[in-house]
Amino acid sequence: MKVIAMIPARYQASRFPGKLMKDLVGKPVIERTFEAAVKAGLFASVYVVTDSQEIKKTIENIGGKVILSKKEHSCGSDRIAEAVQDIEADIVVNVQGDEPFIDTESLKKLIKTFKDDTKRTIDLASLKVKMTDIKEINNPNNVKVITDTDNFAMYFSRSAIPYVRDKDVSTSYFKHKGVYAFRKEALLYFYNTTMTPLESAEKIECLRYLEVGKKIKMIETKSESIGIDTPEDLVKAIELLKNV
């Protein structure tokens, strides 16, 4: 089973434009992420997929593999699907370009999920982490997921799900972490479909997979990723890296 990593790296970002090229203790964020993915030792190859000549040059200068997107894309799945069409791979792992502190143990769990799936019932695997802070649960920027008894995703939402009608009933809330592992054929199927109604309403790309009948296995992790979505996040990342 050949496993590769794809790092979608769009230059513009609505909340923090150009964040992937911001300095993170002597190196751009995207360079830190690429190096961390390679260092993890889990992938046959690691690629950066970008729409930016500046990012392309940065990765090429350190000997990395980089693919320049030919089209404009609305989501990371489309960007990496375009890039992976002619690359030999069984499993494609989407590593977020703005998360330079890679959680190797969680990635190992995702990959093992496919190795154990001898009947090929899983199209995608992704991560979830338990939430307890009510403000975080109600924050629409945090995508929540509910699963069935076998930990297959039933629905993703920006709303707090499940809704607890009777307040004496105990329930758990899980945040979806945007790290995916795909069977290549499922990723290409997604690329050749159009945006679905629930995906359009919630602006959550994994809903399209559910709406077209794909199976998403959710793996619980206790590790909270450190993403760089704002200038404040970058300051925190700098302090963390300095103390490593």
Residue pairs with C-beta under 8 A, 6 or more apart in sequence:
1 90
1 91
1 114
1 115
2 44
2 88
2 89
2 90
2 91
3 42
3 43
3 44
3 89
3 90
3 91
3 92
3 93
3 111
3 181
4 43
4 44
4 45
4 46
4 47
4 84
4 87
4 89
4 91
4 92
4 93
5 37
5 42
5 43
5 45
5 46
5 47
5 92
5 93
5 94
5 95
6 47
6 49
6 80
6 83
6 84
6 92
6 93
6 94
6 95
7 30
7 33
7 34
7 37
7 46
7 47
7 48
7 49
7 94
7 95
7 96
7 97
8 49
8 50
8 76
8 79
8 80
8 94
8 96
8 97
9 20
9 30
9 48
9 49
9 50
9 52
9 55
9 97
10 20
10 50
10 51
10 52
10 73
10 79
10 97
11 17
11 18
11 20
11 21
11 50
11 51
11 52
11 54
11 55
12 18
13 19
13 20
13 98
13 229
15 229
15 230
16 22
16 228
16 229
16 230
16 231
16 233
16 234
19 29
19 98
19 228
19 229
19 234
20 28
20 29
20 30
20 33
20 52
20 55
20 97
20 98
21 28
21 29
21 30
21 52
21 54
21 55
21 58
22 28
22 29
22 228
22 234
24 32
24 100
24 228
24 234
24 237
24 238
24 241
25 238
25 241
25 242
27 35
28 58
29 97
29 98
29 100
29 228
29 234
29 237
30 48
30 50
30 55
30 58
30 59
30 97
31 58
31 59
31 62
32 100
32 241
33 95
33 96
33 97
33 98
33 99
33 100
33 102
34 46
34 48
34 59
34 62
34 64
35 62
36 100
36 101
36 102
37 43
37 46
37 95
37 102
38 46
38 64
40 102
40 104
40 107
42 93
42 104
42 107
42 108
42 111
43 93
44 89
45 65
45 87
46 64
46 65
46 95
47 65
47 66
47 67
47 83
47 87
48 55
48 56
48 59
48 64
48 65
48 66
48 67
48 97
49 66
49 67
49 69
49 79
49 80
49 82
49 83
50 56
50 59
50 66
50 67
50 68
50 69
51 68
51 69
51 72
51 73
51 79
53 68
55 66
56 66
56 68
59 65
59 66
60 66
67 83
69 79
69 82
69 83
70 82
71 78
71 82
73 79
73 82
74 195
75 205
76 94
76 96
76 178
76 205
77 94
77 180
77 182
77 187
77 190
77 191
77 205
78 190
78 191
80 92
80 94
80 187
81 187
81 188
81 190
81 191
82 191
84 92
84 184
84 187
84 188
85 188
89 184
90 114
90 183
90 184
91 111
91 114
91 181
91 182
91 183
91 184
92 181
92 182
92 184
92 187
93 107
93 110
93 111
93 179
93 180
93 181
93 182
94 178
94 179
94 180
94 181
94 182
95 102
95 107
95 179
96 178
96 179
96 225
96 227
98 227
98 228
98 229
99 179
99 225
99 226
99 227
99 228
100 226
100 228
100 237
100 241
101 225
101 226
101 237
101 240
103 179
103 221
103 223
103 225
105 221
105 223
106 127
106 177
106 179
106 219
106 221
106 223
107 179
107 181
109 127
109 219
109 221
110 125
110 126
110 127
110 179
110 181
110 219
111 181
113 122
113 125
113 181
113 217
113 219
114 122
114 125
114 181
114 183
117 217
120 183
121 215
122 183
122 215
122 216
122 217
123 182
123 183
123 186
123 209
123 214
123 215
123 216
124 180
124 181
124 182
124 183
124 186
124 206
124 209
124 214
124 215
124 216
124 217
125 180
125 181
125 216
125 217
125 218
125 219
126 153
126 176
126 177
126 178
126 179
126 180
126 181
126 206
126 216
126 217
126 218
126 219
127 176
127 177
127 179
127 218
127 219
127 220
127 221
128 145
128 147
128 174
128 175
128 176
128 177
128 218
128 219
128 220
128 221
129 174
129 175
129 177
129 220
129 221
129 222
129 223
129 224
130 172
130 173
130 174
130 175
130 220
130 222
131 137
131 142
131 144
131 173
131 174
131 175
132 173
136 142
136 175
137 144
137 160
137 173
138 160
140 158
140 159
141 158
142 158
142 175
143 156
143 157
143 158
143 175
143 176
143 178
143 204
144 156
144 157
144 158
144 159
144 160
144 161
144 173
144 174
144 175
144 176
145 153
145 155
145 156
145 161
145 174
145 175
145 176
145 218
146 153
146 154
146 155
146 161
146 162
146 174
147 153
147 154
147 174
147 218
148 154
151 217
151 218
151 219
151 220
152 215
152 216
152 217
152 218
153 206
153 210
153 216
153 217
153 218
154 210
155 161
155 207
155 210
156 176
156 202
156 204
156 206
156 207
156 210
157 202
157 204
158 202
158 203
158 204
160 173
161 173
162 171
164 171
174 218
174 220
176 206
176 218
177 221
177 225
179 225
180 206
186 209
186 214
189 212
189 214
190 208
190 209
190 212
190 214
193 208
193 212
195 208
196 207
196 208
196 211
196 212
197 211
198 204
198 207
198 208
198 210
198 211
199 205
199 207
199 208
199 211
206 216
209 216
210 216
226 233
226 236
226 237
226 240
227 233
228 234
228 237
